[in-house]
């Protein structure tokens, strides 16, 4: 159930990264999640959809990549510049 | 017309803000020579009972304190305050884990120079506390005998990250179908280096081993 907090941290990171990219549209954010990280992928995807609904991030895709051990890292952000 | 696509590498931890605060806590603890343990286990695993036994065994001049986290109530803080050492309750108001910011706030006003040992009793949960560094020297996971020997396989994250597994309520071993050898093998299959102690806070069995483990830190 802490996946809501994790999803929020991801959205906050995207928000910060987008500041220098005025007018850009966030297309995809990728995170690396290890099996020992304590984060459930399905739950994270569900929470991510729930908190981005009706926001600028609604159409942004959350890509969850495999990672070793307890890794829980932001990987990259894909933006569409105007 | 569609615009151009830019890929921005992020390459940092998802919980970088928590990790920054945890790193500050770790620096503070090191500066004051405080050994901090983050105790994690299911609700009812016996975290508070183990701390009661622990505090009870300490001399009154022991420089120890406890932060205890719960979703609601200060029941645990009241239980632990009876032993005369500084205790503070962190009420998370719904959150299923402690994070570093809560610990920073809870320590406000405490003179860390007066402490050598700090226990942080996390919210009862084997999943969510796994992801949040609190600046501790080590995580200790408690597994109570009635929970079953398969817990390390079902919740591998916390066993992977813990330095020590304390098997609690071992006085119940004759009464519940718990395969001790399997529990140990399961924990070691997830974390080969994990240390393991067996205790009963009810009878006091194994408490000396736990106190010796603490004394070595």
Boltz contact constraints between the chains, C-beta under 6 A:
constraints:
  - contact:
      token1: [A, 1]
      token2: [B, 96]
      max_distance: 6.0
  - contact:
      token1: [A, 2]
      token2: [B, 96]
      max_distance: 6.0
  - contact:
      token1: [A, 2]
      token2: [B, 97]
      max_distance: 6.0
  - contact:
      token1: [A, 2]
      token2: [B, 128]
      max_distance: 6.0
  - contact:
      token1: [A, 6]
      token2: [B, 14]
      max_distance: 6.0
  - contact:
      token1: [A, 9]
      token2: [B, 14]
      max_distance: 6.0
  - contact:
      token1: [A, 9]
      token2: [B, 15]
      max_distance: 6.0
  - contact:
      token1: [A, 17]
      token2: [B, 8]
      max_distance: 6.0
  - contact:
      token1: [A, 36]
      token2: [B, 156]
      max_distance: 6.0
  - contact:
      token1: [A, 36]
      token2: [B, 157]
      max_distance: 6.0
  - contact:
      token1: [A, 36]
      token2: [B, 160]
      max_distance: 6.0
  - contact:
      token1: [A, 38]
      token2: [B, 127]
      max_distance: 6.0
  - contact:
      token1: [A, 38]
      token2: [B, 130]
      max_distance: 6.0
  - contact:
      token1: [A, 38]
      token2: [B, 131]
      max_distance: 6.0
  - contact:
      token1: [A, 38]
      token2: [B, 157]
      max_distance: 6.0
  - contact:
      token1: [A, 72]
      token2: [B, 14]
      max_distance: 6.0
  - contact:
      token1: [A, 73]
      token2: [B, 13]
      max_distance: 6.0
  - contact:
      token1: [A, 74]
      token2: [B, 10]
      max_distance: 6.0
  - contact:
      token1: [A, 74]
      token2: [B, 12]
      max_distance: 6.0
  - contact:
      token1: [A, 74]
      token2: [B, 14]
      max_distance: 6.0
  - contact:
      token1: [A, 76]
      token2: [B, 7]
      max_distance: 6.0
  - contact:
      token1: [A, 76]
      token2: [B, 9]
      max_distance: 6.0
  - contact:
      token1: [A, 76]
      token2: [B, 10]
      max_distance: 6.0
  - contact:
      token1: [A, 77]
      token2: [B, 8]
      max_distance: 6.0
  - contact:
      token1: [A, 77]
      token2: [B, 10]
      max_distance: 6.0
  - contact:
      token1: [A, 78]
      token2: [B, 7]
      max_distance: 6.0
  - contact:
      token1: [A, 79]
      token2: [B, 6]
      max_distance: 6.0
  - contact:
      token1: [A, 80]
      token2: [B, 3]
      max_distance: 6.0
  - contact:
      token1: [A, 80]
      token2: [B, 5]
      max_distance: 6.0
  - contact:
      token1: [A, 81]
      token2: [B, 3]
      max_distance: 6.0
  - contact:
      token1: [A, 81]
      token2: [B, 4]
      max_distance: 6.0
  - contact:
      token1: [A, 81]
      token2: [B, 6]
      max_distance: 6.0
  - contact:
      token1: [A, 82]
      token2: [B, 3]
      max_distance: 6.0
